[in-house]
């Protein structure tokens, strides 16, 4: 399987959706006609991202709002206080129906991060689309031009994020008192003397917590006594058992927060379904219209698009089409690798959809859209922690898959800095492509929008371009290394473009992906 790309080069001086500057953005781009998940994994680890079939890399030292790739290590993930509040708010809504609709809508960053708000890339047309279905001829890398031998090899497979920066919480969150605290006075007599006096809710909670701690301590002590009786007095572990200190209260894990909200006894039922979007499976096709209608409402309400702008064609090109080849290796996740939609079903209808890519080392978040009527649930934050939980489940069967990629972090844009709350997070150094803890980056980014994040001044890009001759080229339906292509094409004058492309994707991808030339 080959990744086949068509390099488009620099796109500059266009509108920035982050700061509003009309001519501040600059990025390098290419069309990915088909791409393996491993190649895309390696590309996003060099600062590339996809929007539909278009893959782009911001020119960090030139663009007005430098976009740093950000990822979270899920094995060490710790829930932030703000995320816990969102999870508790969802639990209250599902169990009691609490929450005021229409409350907490805030501006979102959910748009195509390269092109700008509402401007999706135009459809790419070239002869390579026709040739994709034909067998490709392969010229060996060791082959010399004088005795070039063409081997037949059939082509087997051809083919931001937005996160809610944290929405205002419902006033119901602060009113957690119990009915048992209320005392109704008799007319003219004051409080009922036969009932206990009213107590403050915080005192009741404190007493419950103390009672639980005492019960837990008693259980530990009883277990110690039981184990002590079964252990020989001569054992050195006996004293440790006798003097074991009670364990402190362990905070709830993300999985516990989610599981306690998904009870069959709840007022509302929430279900998250994973459907493959490219190539679309039967579940995706069956729910396409419902999912599209949610997207259309979202674009009109949140981004103020006119009704005729979010068309089915635009939705399909932006969020359904993907260059990633679906792969199902035996040692991979049950879902396989590739592009998917995570649909959030509430009481039998779709209220939100998270667009994700499942790759060899990560789950990459592409986009989120939701029904504006449910903005009060802070679905941006909720879906992010659900995707982190999903990544954790995948990691149990695929050990290397232990990262959650959140797209870009823009330190100079206040509404995008919320991504740093997912701990531990790392930013990609734009010069050495090393991941650096975000805590070490913030001081540098406070001083300058663009910064080399790697603290080692002698460090270099370990995957930089070393040999241009090994770059793979697709020319006239034949795959060949660049040195052979250059000698066959006598009037070739594209060496600068090929070198620029190979430098941006790195030596590894340049030798593995195929660059289309006409």
N, C-alpha and C positions, 0 to 999 in steps of 0.2 A: 504493500500500500504506500502510495506517495501522497505528500501534501503538494498541491499545485497552486502557486500564487502568482499574481500579476502585480508587479511593483508600480505604484502610482507616484511616489516621491513626495515632495513637500507641498503642504497646503497651508497657506499663511494668511495673516491679516484678515481673519474673519471673526464673527461675533462670538463673544464669550458669555456663556450662560451663567457664570459664577459672579463676575464683577460687573457685567453689563457693557463692557467695552466693545465697541463695534469692530475694531480691527486688531484685537490683542492676541488672538489664538494662533498657534503654530503647531503643526504635527506632521509626521511622516505616515504614509498609509499604503496599504496594498489590499487587493481583492484576493480572498482565499476561496478558490473555486472548490477545493476539497482539502481537508486537513486532518491529520491523525491527532488523537488526544495527547500523545506524548509530545508532538511538535508544539501544540498550543500551550501545554504545560511549560515547556522550555521558553516559549515566547513571553508568556506573562511573567516569568521570572526574569525577564529583561525589560519589563515595563510596557509590554504591548497589551492591548485589550481589544475585544471584538464588539462590533455593533452590527448585528445581523451577519452578513457575509464580509463586511468590511473590517479590517484589522488595522489598528492605528497605534502610534507611539508619540506622545507629546514631546515637542522639542523643549526640554525642561529649562534650559538657560535662555530661552527666547520668549516663551509663552507668558502671557500676563499673569496667569494663575498656575504655577507649577503643580502638576498632579503626580503625587508620589504613590506608587503601588503600596497597598497595605494588606497585611494578613494577620490572622489570629491563630496562635497555637492552641488547639482545642484540648490537648492533654493536660494543660495547666490552666484551663479557663476558669475564671472566677467571676461570678455574677456581680455586676455593679448594683448599687442601691437603686438607681433609676430603673434598671431592667427588672429588678424584683418588684417594684411598684407596678410596672406594666403587667407582669405575670399575675400579680394579685388582683389587679383590676379586671383582667380577663376572667379569672376564677370567679370573682363576685358576679360578673355579668352572666357567666354560664350557669351558675348555681341559683342566683336570685333575680337575674334580669336587671341588675342595677347598672345605671349609666344613662346619661342624657345624650340622645342622638344629636349630631351636629356640633357637639362641643369639642374644642381642641384642634381644629383644623389649622395647620401651619404650612408655610411654603415648603415644598419638597425639592430635593435635588434630583428627582427622577426624570432625567432627560438624556438624550444621546450626548455623552460627555465630550465627544470630539466635534460633532457638527453644530451643536447648540440646540436650544429649546425648539422642539418641533420640526427641525430640519433634518430629515433622515437622508442618508446617501442615496443617490440615484441608482437605478438598476444598471449593472455593468453588462455590457454586451461586447463579446469578442469571439473570434473563431475558436478559442480554446474551449468554449462551452460545447461546441460541436464535437471536438476531438476527444473529449473526456470519455465518451463511450467506446472509443476505438482502442484496440491494443496499442500499447506504446512500445517502440523499439528502444532497446537499451544498448548504449555503447559503454564497454567496460572502462573503469577508471584507470586500469593499467595499460589500456590500449594506446598505441602510438598512432598519430595521424596517417603515417605512410601505409600501414597495414590494417586500417580500420575495418573491423568485422562487425556487422550489425546482428544483434541477437534478438530474436523475437521473445517477448515476455508480455502476456496479456495483463491488462490493468484490471485487477480484481474488484476494487471498490472505487467508486467515484461519487463522487457525490457533488445614570449609572445609576448608574446604579442609584438605586435610590434607597435612601434610608431616611426614615423619619427622624429628625434630629432630637426627638423626644417631645411629645406633645403634652399639653397641659392636662393634668390629671383631674378627674371628676371630683366634685366636692364630696361624693359619697365615700371617698377613701378615708376622710377624717372622721366620719360618723359611724364608728364601729361599736357603739354601746349596745348593751343587751336589754331585752324586755324585762328581765328579772329585777333590774335596778329601779324600775318605776314603782312609785307608791301613790295610789289615788286617794286623796283625802275625802272624808265624808263631809257633806255640806254643813258648814257651821261648826264643825268639831275639829278641824285641822287634820293631821295625819292619823291614820288608823293605828291605835295603840297595840292591836293584836298582830301587826305585821312588822318585820324588821325595818329599821331605818334605811333610807336610800344611801347607797355608797357610790363613790366615784368609780368610773370604769377602770381607770388606771390602777386603783387599789385592788379591784377584783382580779385584773390580769396579773398583778404582782403576786397576789396570794396563790393563784393557780400555778404560776411558774415555780414558786417556792415549793408548793406541794409536789409537783412533778419531779423537781430536783431531789427532794427527800425520798420519794418513792424509788427513783433510779439508784440513789445511794444505798438504800436498803437492799435492793435487788443485787447490786454489786457485792455488798457485804455477805449476803446469803450465798452467793455463788462462790465467794472466797472461802467461806466456811466449808461448803460442800467439797470443794476441790482440795482443801487442806486435809480433810478427813481421808481422802483417797490417796494422799501423797505421803510418803514415808517422812518421819520426823527428821531423818538424817539428810534428806534432800536439801540442797542449797536453795531450791526454788521455794521452799516453804515460807521462809521469811519474806520473800518478795510477794507471795500471795497474801500474807497476813497484813502487810503494810501498803498494799496497792492503793493508790489514790483514785478517787472517783473521776471518771473522764468528764471533761467539760462538754457542754451542749454543742453538738456538731451542727453547723448551718445546713439548711436544706440544699440539696444539689439541684441543678437545672432539671434533671429527669424527674425528681420528686415534685417540683413546682408544676411541671407539665402534667404528670400523671394524676395529681390530685384534682386537677381541673376537668379531667375527661372522665367523669362518672356517669353511668347510665341513669342515675337519679337526678341529674342536673336539669334545670329548666330548659336550657339550650344545649344542643349537641354539636360539637365541633369535630370535624374530621379533615385530615390533611392527606391528599391523594397525590402520588407521583405518577405523572404520565409523560411518556417520551414524545417530544415535539418534533424531532428531526432524526430519522424519518418519522412522520406521525403515526402513532399506533391507533387502534380502534377507539380507545377511550378519549384520546385527544380529539379525534375527528368528531366523535359524538357530542362533545362539549364545546366545540369550537365557537359556535354562535353565542352561547351564554358567556363564555370567557371574553369574547370580543366586545360584547355589550358592556361588560364591566369596565374594560379598557377604555371604551369610548366615553362612558360617563366620567371616568377618572380624568381623562385628558381635558374634557370640557369644564369640569368643576375645579380641578387643581391647577391646570395650566391655561385655562381660559381659551381653549381651542374652539373655533367655530364648529358647528355640527358636521360640516362637510369635510373637515380636515382629517380626523382620525378614521380613514377608510379601512375596509377589510384588507385592501392591497398593502397599504402602509403598515398596518398592524402585522400582517404576515411577513413582510420584508424585514421589519424591525425586530420582532420578538418571536417569530416562529421559524424562519429560515436560519439555518446554521451550517457552516462549512464542516463541522466536526463529524467524523465518521463514527457511526455507532459500533462499539466494540464490546464483546461479551467473553473475555478470556476466562478460563476455568478458575484462575486465582483472583479474579476481580470481584466487585460487589455483585449481589444478586440482580440489581437493576441494570448492570452494565455501565459502560462509560458513554459520554456524549452529552447531548442537550435535552433538558427536561423542563416541564412546568410543574410546580408544586401548587396544587389547587386547595384553597381553604374553603371547605363546605360547612356552612352554618345552617342547621335545620333543613338540609336538602337543597341549598342553593349556594352558588359560588359567591363569596364576598371579597376574595383577594386571590392573586396569583403571583407567585415568586418564580422568576425565570432564572434557572441555574444551569451550570455546566459541571458534570462530574468528571474529574480528571484523575490521573494516576496518583497525585499527591495532595489533592485538595477538592473541595467544593467551591466553585467560583460563582459568586452572586452577580447576576447580570442586571436585573431590573425587578421592581415590584410595582404592581398597580392594584387598586382596591376600590370597592364600592364606597363613594364619598359618605354615604349614610352611616358608615361604621368607622369614620375617622376618629371618633371618641375613644376607640379601643387602642390607639397608638399602634396600628398594624405594622408600621415600618420597624419599630423596635421589636415587636412581638415576633414577626416573621424572621428577623435576624437571629434571635435566640433559638427559634425553632430550627433554623437552618444549621446553627451550631450544634444543636442536639442531634440533628440528622447526620451531620458529619461525624459526630462521636459514635453513632451506631455503625456507620460504614467502617470506621477505623477498627472496630472489633474483629472484622473479617479481613480487612486490608490494612495491615499495620502501617504502611507508608502513607496512607491517606489520613493525614493528621493536621491539615491546615484549612482554615476558612478564609477565602479571599473576598475582600469587601470592595473591590474596585479601586478608586483613587481617594487619597486623603489630601485635601487642599488646606494647608495651615492658614493661608491668607484669607480663606473664606469661612466666616464664623459658623454658618449653618452646616459646614462639612466637617468641622472639627470633632463632632460627636462620635465619629468612628473610632477615635482614640480611647473611648470608654470601655471597649471590649478588651479585657486584659487576659493574657499579655499580647500586645500588638507590636508589629515590626514594620518599619518602612524600608523600601528598597533604595539603596544608594544609586543615584543616577549615573555614576561614573564607574564604579567597580561591581555593581549588581550583587552586593552583599546585603543581607537583611540585618537591620540595626534596630534594637529596642527603641520604641517611640519616645521613652523618657529621655534618652540620650540625644534625641533629635530636636526636641522642642526649643531648647535655648538657641540652637543654631538658626532654626526657622523663625524665631522671634526677631533675630537680627537681620536675616536676609531671606527673601522668598525662595531663592534658589540656593541650595547648599550641597556640597559633597558631604554625605552623611558618614561615610567611613572615616573613623578617627585615625586610621593608619595612613600616614602620608605617602608611604612607599607602596601601598597596595595598588594593584592594577586589575583590569578586567581579565580574568583567567581564560575566558572563552572568546577573546578578541580574534579578529580575522588574521590568520597566519599565512594562508595559501589560497590565493584567488583562483588558481587553476583547478582546485577541487570543487568549486561551486557548481552545483548541478543545474543544467539548462534544459528546458524543453523547447526544441526547435523543429518545426515540421514533423510533429508527432514522434520525435526521437529524443530520448533522454541521453545527455552526454555531459562530460565535464567541460568547464569553461574553456580550457586550453584547446580542446578539439573543436568546440563551437567557433572560437575565434579564428582558427585556421581554415575552417570550412567556409565561413562567412567572410570573404575577402575584404569587403568594404565595411566591416563592423566598426561602429564608433560609439558603443555604449559601455565602454569599460568603466567610466566614472560612475554611471548609474548602477552597474552590477556591483562595483566595489562598495558603494554607499549602502546598497541593500544588504550585502553580506556582512558589513560592519555592524549594522543595526540588529540583525537576527543572530549574529555570532557564528563562529566557525562550525559548531556542531550542527545547527539547523541548516546552515548554508550547504553542508555536504549531504544532508538528508532530505530537505525539501527540494522541490523542483521549481525553478524560476522560468516562467513562460516568456519567450521572446518571439516577436513576429518579424 
